Amino acid sequence: MNTMELKRSRSARSCNNMQRENVRVLIVDDSALIRKYLKETLNTVPGIEVVGTASNGFFALEKIKELSPDVVTLDFHMPRLDGLQTLKKIMEENPLPVIMLSSVSTKGAKLTLEALRLGAVDFMPKPTGSLVDNLRFIKKDLVPKIFSAKNSNVQRFLENWEKKIQDICASTFEEVISESFEILAPTILESQLFFGIGCSTGGPQALEQIIRNLPGDFPAPIGVVQHMPEPFLSVYAEHLNNVSELTVKVASRHTLFKPGTVLLAPGNAHMRLVRFGKNKLVSLQELENQGLGFFPSVDLFFCSMAKAMKKNTVGIILSGMGKDGTAGAKAIKMVGGTTIVQDRKSATVYGMPGSVESEGLADYSGSPEMIAEIMKKLVFQDFYTEYEQSKPNEQKTSFGFE
């Protein structure tokens, strides 16, 4: 083979490798206009290749077998086989990353939550504006979700989470925690700790697992920043409140953070924690992202926690793309606080927790169920420390925690 042929061969292999690295996308929507918008726009993005389109669920399932896409965008309202039915079939027959396109109505928000429960990795509102606005919307919001979805951990939805929960609850550690709460609760009603949780893609499922595993009298307040548009967030908060013993609601200006209550940052405002004496209040800033990358910002909330609560701050980073929360985790570590991340195995997208882990900032790492147990352990340790400090030295007792 001469030099020219060798160069051509290398060039051809390089082109083939680049083609193989493209994210292969299947678009499923009953609107011919939406399919056209999505296909033409996504095909202009380097690294994305639209390999096919389908107008309903039946055609989509056939195209998946034929084309082997990496990611599917899926509409809810379609003839013959709707989005949820199609999603169930995909997860049963050939699990792969699915991004749901939903209306921003209350009904659309409820369908979206059900889709996330069934295994969809992410969602976004359907484009409804002018052609220019739609193209900008697709490139700004859908394209990053597609790249992130390709590397998501869809297989985790097939795991038996109920068995894991039962195994954890049956452990000796759980029994020790329960007994300790019975002893200390009558004398100490509120922990000094404040818990903040940040999450994005894959976060709704992980957050639900954590909240389901915390008792209604959990003696510390919890604030959450979840990257989610406002109409969906209100429905999501209502859903969490219905499945949890805790009180869950969307934060409003000057709301008090209280034990046993989870406050979610609204989708249209940055949330901060401000402290007046013993009172912990919500401060909201309804502005653009201010160069913070995400809106609302986990970093901004975590930094406000660190400033207000110092060493009593606990920051938790769950599944999500990007690095939001890493700067906030640094602030928490600087004041002596604690950081927890969701582990790679259980995270749908390891971007946010992986960024904190790679910086050496994580004190604990685990599945959502294990994170709930860590939270209970930290609260017990906080109670135990304060309880012991109030006793004479000769009466101090060790429970085996280090």
C-alpha positions, 0 to 999 in steps of 0.5 A: 500500500503506497503512502497516498492509499495509507492516508486515504485508509486512515482518513476513511477509518477516522470518518467511520469512527466519527460516524459511529460516535454520533448520537443516533436519534429516533423522533416519534411524534404524530405532528408532521411539523414537529417531526420536520422541525426536530429532524432538520434542526438536530441534523445541523448539530455536529455529533447528532444524526437523526436516523428516522422518524415515526408518527405513532408508537407502533411505527416507533417500535418497528423503527427501534428494532430496525435502526437501533437508535441511541436515543428516542424523543417521544410524544405523549399524544399519538394515535393507536399507541400513545407515548406512555404505552410506547414507553412501557413497551420500549422498557420491556423489550429493548430499554434505551434512553427516552426523552419525553416531549410534553405540554406544559399543562397540569395534565401534561405535567402529571403524564411526565411524572408517570413517564419518569417513573416508567423509565424515561430519562428526561423530558422537555416542553414541546416547542410552541412558539415561532419558527425562530423561537422553536429552533433556538429552543431545540438547540438550547434545551433538547440538544444537551439532553440528547447528548446526556441521555446517550450516556444515561444508566437506563438499566437501573430502572429494571432493578428491584428497588423494593428488595433493596429497601427491605434489606436496608431497613432490616439491618442492625444499623436501622434498629440502632437509629430507631431506638436512639430517636425514641430516647432523644426525641422528647428532649431535643426537638430539632437537629442543628443540621440543614440538608440541601439537595441538588439534582437534574436529569434523573433526579426526580426518581432519586429524590422520591426514593430518598423522601419515601425513606425518611420519617414524617418527624425527620427533625431537620429541614430540607431544601431542594433545587431540582432543574425543572420548569415551573408547571411541572415542578408544582405537580411534582411537589404535590406528588412527593407530598402524597407519597411521603410522610414528610410535608413537601411543597414549593417554596415561596418568598420568606417561607420558613424552613422547618423540620419534617418539611421539604421545600423545593425551589420554584422553577422560575427563581433562584432560592437562597437560605437566609438566617435571622436568629434561629429562623431559617427563611427562603429568599427568592430571586426571580432573575435570569441565570446570572451566568450561573449556568442553571436556573434555579442554581444548586451552587447558589443555594449551597453557598447560601447554606454554607454561609448561614449554617457553617459546619451544620450544612449537609449538601447532597448531589443527585443524578444530573448533567453538568457541574451545578453543585460542585462550586457549592460543595466546595463552599460547604467543605470550606466551612466544615460541612458534609457532602453526599453524592449519588453513586455511579451505579444508581445515577441515571446521569453521573455528571453532577455527582461525578463532578463533585466526586472527581474534585475529592469533595464527597464525604459519602456516596451511595444509592438514594436509599443509602443516602436516606440512611446516611441522613438519619445517621447524621441527624442521630450523631448531631443529637448524640453530640449535643446530648453528650455535651450537655452531660457531665463527663462521667455520664457520657456514653458511646453508641459505637459511632465514629 
